[in-house]
C-alpha cells in the first residue's frame, strides 16, 4: 500500500498530461479563429453588438504580432489568422463612439482551429472569460463568464486578461506534490530498514508540509477568489493536524482519519458550489483512500472484537458473578468505596500529576523534591539519570532489582496477611505469615519471575512503538488475599512505605472500571519505584515496577479455569483504545 501510494504522486506529477507538463505549457492555447462574445453591458442589459473595437493576443505578457483579420457579427467579434497562433492571454479595446454604459463587462473568448467563423457552438472551445478561478487540481484557470470584469471606461486603455500561471497556483497545484513524493517514497524505505521513528516522521511530514503550503496558497489566492480561502484553510488545517498526530499522538491516527476526510470533503464541496459554480458531487481522492482503509479497519476490528468477546464470554460471566458476590454486604461496600477514594485521590493529587509530568526527565530527582528527608543521601549516591534505550539495559536493571523488589513485597505480605501461589500443579495459596521464617516452607512459594523477553518485545512494539523505556511491568509481583479487608490494608501499607514511591494506581475494583478491557478480571495494579538505599546505590531507583493485589476467587478462576490463557488470546485479537499514561525508565 505504501509503495503504491508513493507511486501515485509520481504519476500525476511526471506522467503524460501531468502537472509538470501543464506547468511548463503555461496555459498556452492555440487556434486560427478567436471569438469574443459579449454577454452583458455595464448597465446590466443584453448587448446589441460586441461593444469592442479590437481584440489582440498575448503570449507570456507580450503582444502577439501577425496578419490578422477582424470581423464583427452581432454580439460576436472575431479575430482570424491564416496560420495557427499560440497565446496565453488576450486584450480588447471598447468602442470609442458608444456610451460607456454599453461597454461589455461579461464576455467569453472561444477558439477553434478552423478559419470558418460560422461554425456551430460545439466546434468552439472556451479558453477564457470575464472572470476565471484557478483550478485546485491543475494549472488551468477555469472560465466563469457569469461574473463581471472591471472594464475600463477609457477606449484607449487595453483590458488585459492573462492566463499566465500565478505563483500561488503553481505552488498549490504542482509543487505541493514534491514533498508528498519525497516523504511518502521515504516511508517504505525507512520501514524496510527498520527505522520506525524516521518512518513516522516521514509519514507525518508528507501531511504537515503540504498543509503549511496549503495555508500559504489560501492566503495568497484570496485576492483572486476570496471563497477559495475556505478550501485551502480546510485542507491546510486538517493536513497540519494529521501530520502532528502522526508524529506526536500516533495512537489517535485512525480516529482522525474520518475527521480528515470530512474536512477535505467539506472544503472540496465549498470550492465546487461557491467558487466553480459547479453542482457536481466530487470526492477528495487521497482522503477517500484513507477513509476506505479506515472503514475496512473498523469493520475487521468489529468482527475481531466480537469473536474475541465470544471466546471469553464464559470468563466474563464468571468474573461478573464473583464481582457481585464481592460487593455484597455493608462492610464490602465501605471497603470498596474507601479503596476507590484512595486510588482516585492519589491519581488526582498534585504530587501524582507532577511525577507524571517530570518522570521522563529524571524520576529520582522528582522523588527527592517530595521527600526532602532522603534528599541529601540520594544526591550523594545517585548521579543524573538518563533514558533507557535498549532492552538489554531494561533487563540488566530488572535482574538486579528483582530480588530487592521481591523482598519488599514479602514484607508487605507479612504485614497484611497476604498470600502467594504455591509451586504446585493445583491452585493453592500459601500465606506468607506462616512460612516466612522457615526456609523449607518458603520453597513451596512460587513467586512471579521477570517478564519474558518475547512478551516484553511484543508489548513494546505493539503499544509503545518500540520505546522500551515505557515498559513498566518487567519486574512484577502479585499478592493474593482471602479478604477484601486485607487487600485494602496492604494498599495502605504501600502508600505509607517510605521505600516505595507510588506513581500510578489502576483500580479494577472500582465500579466505574470497564471490565471488558480485562475480560472481566479485577485487581489493584500499582506502579512503584523502589527507593531503598541499596536500590539507589545500584542505580535502580528509576526502574518502574508493578505490584498486583487481587482476591483469591479471581486468581483461582484465572488459574484453574484457564481464564488467563483465554484472556491472552482475547488481548492479542483486540486493539485497545484505552488512553494509558506510560512511565519511562531511567538508568545511570
VMD Tcl script that draws the C-alpha trace (Angstrom):
set ca {
  {0.00 0.00 0.00}
  {2.78 2.43 0.90}
  {4.70 1.64 -2.30}
  {1.55 2.18 -4.36}
  {0.91 5.42 -2.51}
  {4.44 6.62 -3.27}
  {3.92 5.93 -7.00}
  {0.69 7.95 -7.15}
  {2.26 11.45 -6.81}
  {4.93 10.48 -9.34}
  {2.31 9.61 -11.96}
  {0.23 12.75 -11.54}
  {3.36 14.89 -11.45}
  {5.60 13.38 -14.15}
  {3.05 11.41 -16.22}
  {1.69 12.32 -19.63}
  {-0.55 15.35 -19.20}
  {0.66 15.60 -15.60}
  {1.07 18.74 -13.55}
  {4.67 19.28 -14.66}
  {3.69 19.31 -18.32}
  {0.79 21.64 -17.57}
  {3.08 23.99 -15.71}
  {5.66 24.02 -18.50}
  {2.85 24.55 -21.02}
  {1.88 27.72 -19.08}
  {-1.77 27.54 -20.17}
  {-0.95 28.21 -23.82}
  {-3.89 27.76 -26.21}
  {-3.65 27.59 -29.99}
  {-6.04 28.31 -32.86}
  {-6.70 30.21 -36.08}
  {-10.07 31.72 -35.19}
  {-10.83 33.52 -31.92}
  {-14.36 34.64 -30.99}
  {-15.19 37.33 -28.44}
  {-18.83 37.01 -27.31}
  {-20.37 39.89 -25.35}
  {-22.89 38.69 -22.76}
  {-23.79 41.76 -20.69}
  {-23.19 45.52 -20.76}
  {-22.18 47.83 -17.96}
  {-25.80 48.89 -17.35}
  {-26.86 45.23 -16.93}
  {-28.71 44.91 -20.24}
  {-28.17 42.42 -23.05}
  {-25.77 43.82 -25.69}
  {-26.86 44.81 -29.20}
  {-23.34 44.28 -30.57}
  {-19.93 43.14 -29.33}
  {-19.07 46.57 -27.91}
  {-15.36 46.19 -28.75}
  {-13.28 47.96 -31.39}
  {-10.49 45.35 -31.49}
  {-9.01 42.36 -29.73}
  {-5.47 41.03 -29.61}
  {-3.46 38.12 -28.21}
  {-0.75 37.92 -25.56}
  {1.97 35.32 -25.03}
  {3.70 35.48 -21.64}
  {2.65 39.14 -21.33}
  {3.88 40.21 -24.80}
  {1.59 41.10 -27.68}
  {1.42 38.55 -30.49}
  {2.05 40.13 -33.92}
  {0.93 38.87 -37.30}
  {-1.55 39.34 -40.09}
  {-4.99 39.26 -38.53}
  {-8.41 39.84 -39.91}
  {-11.23 41.30 -37.78}
  {-14.94 40.74 -38.22}
  {-18.00 41.64 -36.13}
  {-21.25 39.65 -36.26}
  {-23.90 40.82 -33.86}
  {-22.60 40.34 -30.30}
  {-19.57 38.39 -31.55}
  {-16.21 39.85 -32.58}
  {-13.80 37.59 -34.48}
  {-10.02 37.62 -34.80}
  {-8.95 35.44 -37.75}
  {-5.49 34.26 -38.74}
  {-4.30 32.27 -41.74}
  {-1.75 30.44 -39.54}
  {-2.14 28.85 -36.13}
  {-1.40 31.29 -33.31}
  {-0.35 30.43 -29.71}
  {-1.25 32.61 -26.74}
  {-1.89 32.50 -23.00}
  {-3.60 35.86 -22.68}
  {-5.51 38.46 -24.63}
  {-6.81 42.03 -24.55}
  {-9.57 44.20 -26.03}
  {-10.45 47.86 -26.56}
  {-14.01 49.14 -26.19}
  {-15.61 51.27 -28.91}
  {-14.97 54.97 -28.52}
  {-18.23 56.12 -30.11}
  {-20.61 54.15 -27.89}
  {-21.90 55.24 -24.47}
  {-19.84 53.81 -21.60}
  {-22.98 52.15 -20.25}
  {-22.85 49.81 -23.26}
  {-19.30 48.59 -22.61}
  {-19.15 44.78 -22.18}
  {-18.49 43.56 -18.62}
  {-19.45 39.89 -19.09}
  {-17.96 38.05 -22.05}
  {-16.35 34.85 -23.24}
  {-13.41 34.01 -25.55}
  {-13.68 30.86 -27.69}
  {-11.11 29.37 -30.02}
  {-11.13 26.89 -32.91}
  {-8.61 25.65 -35.45}
  {-10.96 26.34 -38.39}
  {-10.93 29.52 -40.47}
  {-14.75 29.48 -40.76}
  {-16.35 31.80 -38.17}
  {-19.85 30.43 -38.72}
  {-19.13 27.08 -37.09}
  {-21.64 25.58 -34.62}
  {-21.02 26.19 -30.90}
  {-19.83 22.61 -30.39}
  {-16.78 23.34 -32.59}
  {-15.58 26.16 -30.34}
  {-13.63 25.72 -27.11}
  {-13.96 28.31 -24.33}
  {-10.49 29.29 -23.11}
  {-11.21 32.49 -21.17}
  {-13.99 34.69 -19.87}
  {-14.73 37.86 -17.93}
  {-13.53 36.07 -14.80}
  {-11.74 32.84 -14.01}
  {-10.68 30.92 -10.92}
  {-7.58 28.81 -10.72}
  {-8.27 25.10 -10.58}
  {-7.05 23.38 -7.40}
  {-6.24 20.17 -9.27}
  {-4.38 21.59 -12.26}
  {-2.74 24.76 -13.58}
  {-5.80 25.88 -15.56}
  {-7.87 28.99 -14.91}
  {-11.50 27.91 -15.16}
  {-13.63 30.46 -17.11}
  {-16.58 31.98 -15.26}
  {-18.47 34.17 -17.80}
  {-21.30 34.76 -15.32}
  {-19.05 37.06 -13.29}
  {-18.27 40.66 -14.36}
  {-14.96 42.15 -15.45}
  {-13.82 45.67 -14.39}
  {-13.83 47.00 -17.97}
  {-12.03 50.34 -18.32}
  {-14.14 53.37 -19.31}
  {-11.30 54.69 -21.49}
  {-11.28 53.41 -25.12}
  {-7.50 53.87 -25.27}
  {-6.86 51.50 -22.37}
  {-6.31 47.85 -23.22}
  {-8.31 45.50 -20.99}
  {-5.92 42.58 -20.48}
  {-6.79 39.05 -19.35}
  {-3.74 36.89 -18.59}
  {-3.79 33.12 -18.20}
  {-0.16 33.06 -17.08}
  {0.06 30.74 -14.05}
  {0.43 32.76 -10.81}
  {2.95 31.56 -8.26}
  {0.35 30.55 -5.68}
  {-1.47 28.29 -8.15}
  {1.80 26.69 -9.25}
  {2.70 26.13 -5.59}
  {-0.71 24.76 -4.60}
  {-1.46 22.54 -7.60}
  {2.00 21.47 -8.76}
  {4.93 21.94 -6.39}
  {2.90 20.83 -3.36}
  {3.35 17.27 -4.65}
  {7.14 17.40 -4.37}
  {7.26 16.97 -0.55}
  {4.48 14.39 -0.84}
  {6.53 12.46 -3.39}
  {9.74 12.69 -1.36}
  {8.40 11.79 2.08}
  {5.88 9.14 1.01}
  {8.65 7.49 -1.00}
  {10.85 7.52 2.12}
  {8.18 5.81 4.24}
  {8.60 2.28 2.80}
  {12.36 2.83 2.56}
  {12.75 3.60 6.27}
  {10.18 0.91 7.16}
  {12.24 -1.69 5.27}
  {15.37 -0.54 7.13}
  {13.54 -0.88 10.45}
  {13.82 2.83 11.29}
  {10.44 3.24 12.97}
  {10.90 6.81 14.17}
  {12.07 8.02 10.75}
  {9.18 6.18 9.10}
  {6.65 8.00 11.27}
  {8.47 11.30 10.82}
  {8.39 10.95 7.02}
  {4.73 9.95 7.01}
  {3.86 12.91 9.23}
  {5.85 15.39 7.12}
  {4.05 14.13 4.00}
  {0.94 15.73 5.52}
  {2.41 18.56 7.59}
  {4.49 20.33 4.92}
  {1.71 20.24 2.26}
  {-0.63 21.55 4.97}
  {1.61 24.56 5.57}
  {1.80 25.12 1.80}
  {-1.99 24.97 1.53}
  {-2.42 27.67 4.18}
  {0.08 29.90 2.33}
  {-1.70 29.29 -1.00}
  {-5.08 30.09 0.57}
  {-3.83 33.43 1.89}
  {-2.21 34.31 -1.48}
  {-5.27 33.32 -3.55}
  {-7.64 35.49 -1.51}
  {-7.40 38.40 -3.95}
  {-8.27 36.19 -6.94}
  {-11.09 34.29 -5.23}
  {-11.89 35.07 -1.56}
  {-14.02 31.94 -1.19}
  {-11.07 29.74 -2.23}
  {-9.51 30.66 1.10}
  {-12.07 28.38 2.81}
  {-10.99 25.38 0.75}
  {-7.28 25.89 1.35}
  {-7.77 26.52 5.06}
  {-9.91 23.40 5.44}
  {-7.26 21.28 3.75}
  {-4.28 23.02 5.29}
  {-5.53 22.91 8.86}
  {-6.56 19.28 8.62}
  {-3.28 18.22 6.96}
  {-1.19 20.03 9.59}
  {-3.15 18.38 12.41}
  {-2.86 14.98 10.71}
  {0.91 15.38 10.42}
  {1.25 16.39 14.06}
  {-0.88 13.44 15.19}
  {1.24 11.01 13.19}
  {4.41 12.30 14.86}
  {3.28 13.06 18.40}
  {-0.02 11.24 19.05}
  {0.19 8.18 16.81}
  {-2.47 6.33 18.79}
  {-5.10 8.77 17.51}
  {-4.24 8.33 13.82}
  {-7.15 6.04 12.94}
  {-9.51 8.19 15.00}
  {-8.56 11.27 13.00}
  {-8.79 9.68 9.52}
  {-12.59 10.17 9.17}
  {-12.27 13.71 10.56}
  {-9.63 14.46 7.92}
  {-11.96 13.10 5.24}
  {-14.82 15.33 6.47}
  {-12.58 18.42 6.36}
  {-11.33 17.62 2.84}
  {-14.79 16.68 1.56}
  {-16.39 19.83 3.00}
  {-13.67 22.07 1.58}
  {-13.98 20.48 -1.85}
  {-17.77 20.90 -1.97}
  {-17.44 24.55 -0.89}
  {-14.96 25.05 -3.73}
  {-17.25 23.34 -6.25}
  {-20.50 25.05 -5.31}
  {-19.37 28.53 -4.31}
  {-16.23 29.08 -6.39}
  {-16.58 26.96 -9.52}
  {-20.39 27.29 -9.57}
  {-20.40 23.57 -10.28}
  {-23.14 21.41 -8.75}
  {-21.35 18.13 -9.43}
  {-20.51 15.85 -6.49}
  {-16.80 15.14 -6.00}
  {-14.75 13.13 -3.52}
  {-11.21 14.04 -2.39}
  {-9.03 11.26 -3.81}
  {-6.30 10.82 -1.18}
  {-8.61 11.43 1.80}
  {-11.11 8.95 0.31}
  {-8.43 6.25 0.04}
  {-7.51 6.74 3.69}
  {-11.21 6.77 4.63}
  {-11.74 3.43 2.84}
  {-8.76 1.94 4.67}
  {-10.19 3.26 7.94}
  {-13.62 1.80 7.14}
  {-12.06 -1.57 6.34}
  {-10.12 -1.39 9.60}
  {-13.30 -0.59 11.58}
  {-15.25 -3.45 10.02}
  {-12.48 -6.01 10.51}
  {-11.89 -4.80 14.06}
  {-15.59 -5.10 14.84}
  {-15.67 -8.77 13.82}
  {-12.35 -9.48 15.55}
  {-13.59 -7.95 18.80}
  {-16.88 -9.80 18.60}
  {-15.09 -13.10 18.11}
  {-12.66 -12.29 20.93}
  {-15.53 -11.43 23.30}
  {-17.29 -14.68 22.44}
  {-14.15 -16.62 23.42}
  {-14.02 -15.02 26.88}
  {-17.76 -14.74 27.49}
  {-17.65 -17.61 29.99}
  {-14.85 -15.89 31.92}
  {-16.63 -12.54 31.88}
  {-19.79 -14.15 33.26}
  {-17.82 -15.92 35.97}
  {-15.86 -12.82 36.96}
  {-19.07 -10.80 36.97}
  {-20.63 -13.31 39.34}
  {-17.56 -13.11 41.61}
  {-17.65 -9.32 41.49}
  {-21.30 -9.19 42.52}
  {-20.51 -11.55 45.38}
  {-17.51 -9.42 46.42}
  {-19.65 -6.28 46.62}
  {-22.26 -7.87 48.87}
  {-22.54 -6.59 52.40}
  {-22.19 -3.19 54.02}
  {-18.56 -3.76 55.06}
  {-17.53 -4.70 51.50}
  {-19.24 -1.62 50.07}
  {-17.47 0.58 52.58}
  {-14.08 -1.01 51.84}
  {-14.54 -0.71 48.07}
  {-15.59 2.93 48.42}
  {-12.54 3.60 50.53}
  {-10.28 1.82 48.03}
  {-11.74 3.80 45.12}
  {-11.42 7.05 47.03}
  {-7.78 6.39 47.96}
  {-6.82 5.48 44.41}
  {-8.72 8.38 42.88}
  {-7.32 10.89 45.34}
  {-3.79 9.74 44.64}
  {-4.13 9.80 40.85}
  {-5.65 13.28 41.02}
  {-3.20 14.61 43.59}
  {-0.76 17.39 42.78}
  {2.16 15.07 43.55}
  {0.95 12.36 41.15}
  {0.40 14.86 38.31}
  {3.80 16.40 38.95}
  {5.51 13.00 38.94}
  {3.82 12.02 35.68}
  {4.94 15.26 34.10}
  {8.53 15.08 35.26}
  {9.33 11.36 35.32}
  {10.56 11.20 31.73}
  {13.42 13.58 32.56}
  {14.51 12.40 35.98}
  {12.43 10.07 38.12}
  {14.64 10.07 41.15}
  {15.22 13.84 41.24}
  {11.45 14.34 41.25}
  {11.12 11.87 44.09}
  {13.73 13.81 46.07}
  {11.75 17.02 45.66}
  {8.83 15.42 47.51}
  {10.89 13.58 50.12}
  {13.46 16.09 51.42}
  {14.41 13.85 54.32}
  {16.29 11.49 51.99}
  {17.22 14.19 49.51}
  {20.79 14.61 50.65}
  {21.64 10.92 50.86}
  {20.18 10.30 47.42}
  {22.16 13.14 45.91}
  {25.39 11.65 47.25}
  {24.66 8.21 45.81}
  {22.58 8.88 42.68}
  {24.09 10.76 39.71}
  {21.95 12.22 36.93}
  {19.65 9.72 35.24}
  {19.17 9.18 31.54}
  {16.60 7.36 29.46}
  {16.89 3.62 28.78}
  {17.31 2.96 25.06}
  {17.70 -0.82 24.73}
  {16.05 -3.97 26.02}
  {19.45 -5.09 27.35}
  {19.51 -2.08 29.67}
  {15.96 -2.77 30.86}
  {16.73 -6.39 31.70}
  {20.09 -5.57 33.27}
  {18.16 -3.38 35.69}
  {15.34 -5.90 36.08}
  {17.51 -8.84 37.12}
  {19.31 -6.70 39.68}
  {16.09 -5.18 41.01}
  {14.00 -8.39 41.10}
  {15.32 -9.76 44.48}
  {15.16 -6.31 46.09}
  {11.59 -5.75 44.98}
  {10.60 -9.30 45.98}
  {11.94 -8.71 49.47}
  {9.86 -5.54 49.76}
  {6.73 -7.37 48.52}
  {7.31 -10.13 51.07}
  {7.41 -7.50 53.83}
  {4.12 -6.06 52.60}
  {2.51 -9.52 52.52}
  {3.74 -10.21 56.04}
  {2.20 -7.00 57.37}
  {-1.17 -7.51 55.63}
  {-1.82 -11.30 55.78}
  {-1.05 -11.66 52.09}
  {-0.66 -14.94 50.22}
  {1.32 -16.21 47.25}
  {0.72 -19.05 44.84}
  {2.18 -22.38 45.80}
  {4.63 -24.13 43.50}
  {2.15 -26.81 42.57}
  {0.15 -28.13 39.65}
  {-3.02 -27.40 41.61}
  {-4.28 -23.98 42.66}
  {-3.05 -23.45 46.20}
  {-2.29 -20.34 48.23}
  {0.45 -20.06 50.83}
  {0.06 -17.38 53.49}
  {3.44 -15.67 53.80}
  {2.94 -15.08 57.53}
  {3.04 -18.82 58.13}
  {6.09 -19.75 56.07}
  {8.32 -16.67 56.07}
  {10.54 -17.90 58.89}
  {11.14 -21.45 57.67}
  {13.34 -21.96 54.60}
  {11.79 -25.32 53.76}
  {8.27 -23.93 53.76}
  {9.35 -20.83 51.82}
  {10.41 -23.05 48.94}
  {6.77 -24.01 48.44}
  {6.01 -20.47 47.24}
  {6.04 -19.67 43.52}
  {6.91 -16.03 43.01}
  {6.47 -14.17 39.74}
  {9.56 -14.07 37.57}
  {10.82 -11.28 35.35}
  {8.60 -10.78 32.32}
  {9.69 -12.86 29.34}
  {11.75 -11.09 26.69}
  {9.37 -12.21 23.91}
  {6.34 -10.70 25.65}
  {8.27 -7.53 26.52}
  {9.32 -7.06 22.89}
  {5.76 -7.73 21.72}
  {4.34 -5.15 24.14}
  {6.98 -2.53 23.31}
  {6.29 -2.95 19.61}
  {2.50 -3.12 19.84}
  {1.82 -0.48 22.47}
  {4.84 1.82 22.62}
  {6.19 1.98 19.03}
  {9.38 0.24 20.11}
  {10.15 2.55 23.07}
  {11.37 0.04 25.69}
  {11.67 2.76 28.34}
  {7.86 2.76 28.61}
  {7.67 -0.86 29.82}
  {6.55 -0.74 33.45}
  {5.94 -4.38 34.36}
  {9.21 -6.19 33.64}
  {9.70 -6.54 37.39}
  {6.36 -7.56 38.87}
  {4.82 -9.47 41.76}
  {1.31 -10.41 42.80}
  {-0.08 -10.73 46.33}
  {-3.34 -12.65 46.73}
  {-5.73 -12.01 49.63}
  {-8.52 -14.09 51.10}
  {-10.42 -10.99 52.20}
  {-11.04 -7.55 50.82}
  {-10.13 -6.06 54.18}
  {-6.58 -7.44 53.98}
  {-6.21 -6.15 50.40}
  {-7.16 -2.60 51.44}
  {-4.80 -2.89 54.40}
  {-1.94 -3.82 52.05}
  {-2.68 -0.83 49.85}
  {-2.43 1.35 52.96}
  {0.97 -0.18 53.70}
  {2.19 0.52 50.15}
  {1.27 4.18 50.36}
  {2.83 4.60 53.82}
  {6.05 2.73 52.99}
  {8.98 5.18 52.89}
  {10.92 2.98 50.45}
  {8.16 2.89 47.83}
  {7.21 5.79 45.61}
  {3.74 5.19 44.10}
  {3.42 6.54 40.56}
  {0.06 5.26 39.42}
  {-2.89 3.26 40.75}
  {-5.13 1.34 38.37}
  {-8.10 0.23 40.43}
  {-10.06 -2.51 38.66}
  {-12.15 -2.91 41.81}
  {-13.77 0.42 41.05}
  {-17.37 0.21 39.82}
  {-16.59 2.76 37.10}
  {-13.91 0.49 35.60}
  {-14.91 -1.13 32.29}
  {-14.10 -4.79 32.90}
  {-14.35 -5.56 29.17}
  {-10.74 -4.44 28.83}
  {-9.56 -7.22 31.16}
  {-12.15 -9.83 30.13}
  {-13.89 -9.37 33.50}
  {-10.80 -9.91 35.67}
  {-10.31 -7.46 38.56}
  {-7.33 -6.47 40.65}
  {-5.50 -3.44 42.03}
  {-2.44 -2.63 39.90}
  {0.16 -0.26 41.40}
  {3.23 1.13 39.61}
  {6.01 1.99 42.07}
  {9.66 2.95 42.31}
  {11.78 1.14 44.89}
  {13.82 3.89 46.53}
  {15.73 1.96 49.17}
  {19.35 2.98 49.72}
  {20.62 -0.24 48.11}
  {18.44 0.25 45.03}
  {19.62 3.85 44.79}
  {23.27 2.91 45.12}
  {22.88 0.37 42.29}
  {21.19 2.95 40.05}
  {17.83 1.17 40.07}
  {15.62 3.84 41.60}
  {14.29 4.91 38.22}
  {13.03 1.47 37.19}
  {9.23 1.23 37.42}
  {7.86 -1.98 38.97}
  {4.34 -3.37 39.09}
  {2.56 -4.76 42.14}
  {-0.78 -6.52 41.69}
  {-3.17 -7.01 44.60}
  {-6.06 -9.38 43.95}
  {-8.58 -11.66 45.67}
  {-8.42 -15.42 45.93}
  {-11.64 -16.06 43.95}
  {-10.45 -14.10 40.91}
  {-6.99 -15.65 40.95}
  {-8.39 -19.16 41.33}
  {-10.60 -18.86 38.23}
  {-7.78 -17.39 36.14}
  {-5.65 -20.37 37.23}
  {-7.93 -23.41 37.34}
  {-10.44 -22.21 34.76}
  {-7.57 -21.18 32.46}
  {-9.12 -17.73 32.30}
  {-5.71 -16.11 31.88}
  {-4.89 -18.20 28.81}
  {-8.14 -17.16 27.17}
  {-7.51 -13.56 28.17}
  {-4.13 -13.62 26.40}
  {-5.86 -14.70 23.18}
  {-8.53 -12.04 23.74}
  {-5.89 -9.37 24.30}
  {-3.98 -10.34 21.18}
  {-7.10 -10.16 18.99}
  {-8.38 -6.82 20.13}
  {-6.79 -3.44 19.57}
  {-7.02 -1.48 22.77}
  {-8.36 2.05 22.52}
  {-7.59 2.86 26.14}
  {-5.57 6.00 26.68}
  {-2.89 4.92 29.16}
  {-0.20 7.06 30.69}
  {3.19 5.39 30.33}
  {6.14 5.99 32.62}
  {9.69 5.84 31.33}
  {12.60 4.03 32.95}
  {15.73 5.90 33.88}
  {19.22 4.44 34.07}
  {22.66 5.51 35.27}
}
mol new
graphics top color blue
foreach p $ca { graphics top sphere $p radius 0.5 }
foreach p [lrange $ca 0 end-1] q [lrange $ca 1 end] { graphics top cylinder $p $q radius 0.2 }
display resetview
